[in-house]
């Protein structure tokens, strides 16, 4: 019975292991990234070339192939911006310029700063994600414990997701921004006008993010097998005890999977909510002004910022998942 | 003779049966029409008995065990457990149940798994720790309390699940093919340990199995069942001594009982179709 010692870590240390890890993971990943960048550049040149040629013809100059390529990669308003243009814009609008913030009642800093806009998108996202997943968990508990709720709530939850969010977002914005309680709070000076704008954004974000949690949690709460439930019956366990000691812990892996889907949906929800609100701040607002003025580089850098935010949130959740599941005995 | 000797050995007088089933019927309503899982099953199990239920699939042996545990409701006849209905007996913690799969909750350590029934039944923390320590020692799993189930072998997991069933000290242990998924060598070992445990704890055990040697080796009473409809075809009282080394399985007495079990299974037309 010395099995206790048999479960050592698989040690693959030393330089050999390090090189093996490098060639088995880093190289393939790098190759794919490089391939994407190459295809992107090629696509940029192909799509931006027409404008370069038009312009050359108008001026009556003959361009060499190298000149065409170089111009197509560095236009001010390209059809498809190149990677280095997007990266330059991302750099100069995050690290390169001071973050906009309010100081003594005045906005200081650069209004183009993406950190500032990301901040304005992230808060409603996290708030909406919180509301949405909390609601989703509650609904899932109701659905798994009441047949009536199972039959009445689930169809509505599914129906809610078939409505295009772009259609329902303006309605939510109008209704929420006219709520007397909210307007009262603003006029009393309890919350600022900007905070008020955060409410409809968070609600739309919650509207998109509750659904994956409902579906995942229902599956998770129903995941215990018949014998797991029989075991509880042989102890004469109450429904509450069965929930806390069996159904809930069994659902945790399902919960994390759906939370990751849900937080990405929450971010999309917030960005979509920023479009019809005429929001001045937020990544959605940057997307909108970019498209008004044909600033494709601005659009792309805002998109990349959104992707970076989503990735950061998902990675954060993934780390939390790892910690929680490890404490729940998952194999590492 | 043997009966009386055993009663003296156990220092208890023969008393009212622990489990008494009379003319038990159970019909499942399925999509393909009614299925008679049990027909006219009558059986008494006395305190300290080790009773095996043997028979082919569909003979109702598991169903009968589940009826004792109030996991199924009979459609006819009567059954009492410790003189009560199975539901009342369950609320009085009359039995521990061991399933075919160990069924340990993977997010709980071994000691937390064993403590699960104790938590549900409201034992205080100190009592929980004491009992967990005791039953883990009983099934030879000392020092493995902090491990998670996946870190243990199949046989060790099944022992942990037996410990879990023993933790709240029920008089009756119901075991539904607990070693069915384990290999022969591990199975022999666990059978030996189970007999020792039975001798030490003096529990009444109901044991479902597919294996004739296992049934004969373990039991004081072997119930042979046959399917369609599920019924009892023979009840064999074993006269083997309580102390049973593994090589008792080569003795003529053992083989005689095994032969009678096989005959009983054949008489039930168990393998005809």
Interface residues (C-beta under 8 A of the other chain):
Chain A: X1 X3 X4 X7 X225 X227 X228 X230 X231 X232 X233 X234 X235 X236 X237 X241 X245 X246 X249 X250 X252 X328 X329 X331
Chain B: X69 X70 X71 X90 X91 X95 X96 X97 X99 X100 X101 X103 X105 X106 X107 X108 X109 X116 X117 X119 X120 X121 X140 X143 X144 X147 X148 X149 X150 X151 X152 X153 X156
